[in-house]
Amino acid sequence: MIDWNVAVQAGTRLVRPGPQVSHAEAREVVAELRELSRLAHGHVREFTGMASEVDPAPATIVDRPGWIRANVDGFRVVLEPLMEQMSERRGTGGGLGGAGNVVVQAVGSRVTGMQVGAILAYMASRVLGQYELFLPPDPSGRAPTGRLTLVAPNIVHVEQELGVESRDFRLWVCLHEETHRAQFTGVPWLREYVQDQMTKFLLASDLDPGVMLDRLRDAAEAVADAVRGGDANLIDAIQSPEQREILDRLTAVMTLVEGHGDYVMDAVGPEVVPSVQQIRSRFQGRRDGGSKLDKTIRRLLGIDLKMKQYAEGSRFVRRVVAETGMSGFNKVWQSPETLPTHDEIKEPALWIARVVGSHAIDVAPPEASEA
């Protein structure tokens, strides 16, 4: 259904160029980001108390086309179970036979590849870094456990746009991304849990042609609503009832990990990032700004929902650490059953009562600016 080569070609052709720097400046940025990532790893490990890797692999530094290629590889890994299911249905004359094939062929894998490439081109100029969970097998056939990636031109662009101290900003970004590395390497079951939920979400797709057409109409209405300034997005429009239930669980865990990352990047302290409060204030203003078109695209792709996750998750972490200490908060990583639900993220007292119970203590949290 998706021509991945077309996706890469379209994405790398459409993506905007990054800030203009000399080769020497680019090498300096790459070297400093690798150094600051190692430094951030130590700060995160000490602050959170999580049993993350002692000597992790260096961060992978990429440009915008490199980020697009890496994410296409990730998409292929994520979507493999769904593609296999669709192939089986075609082979047995199932849901995509007959009229279903006509619909799929009409859309065309190349057209879909171009659409994916266009979305990645937009995202490639915004993402500062990520911890990649879904990677293709290495030459030996083994699936890598994960990879920390930083998008150098985007980091340089944002620090220039905000007018902040470059080393402080780069370390601040590294603290957030290294927190994600700590989460997925220090919590043995978390990576597998997220992968399992993602696979279940994809396999819960209803591949009946009639239902697919209904979803396409819903998607068209979502686009119209986003243009009018509404809250609709494509993710909500195309999912089945079963997928909504799975997505609730995925959203809860991603709200937790994103909020935890935001909390740590601010709470590590001004002695590590002296201008952290200025950076947070200006960065938040950038998150909230943008043109009308940019805001429409963000709503449509669900990016505004992700911004909401940062804020809700950070509030949850701050409240739990304030009332139970870091050791009390770290009970969240014990098992899938100790993860907070949507309701518990909005009201942390519910999670504290369920998981920490009478062991909660009254302690002051480390200094942190508002998310």
Summary of the structure (lengths in Angstrom):
residues: 371
radius of gyration: 21.3
end to end distance: 39.5
largest distance: 65.2
contacts: 1157
relative contact order: 0.11
helix: 71%
strand: 3%
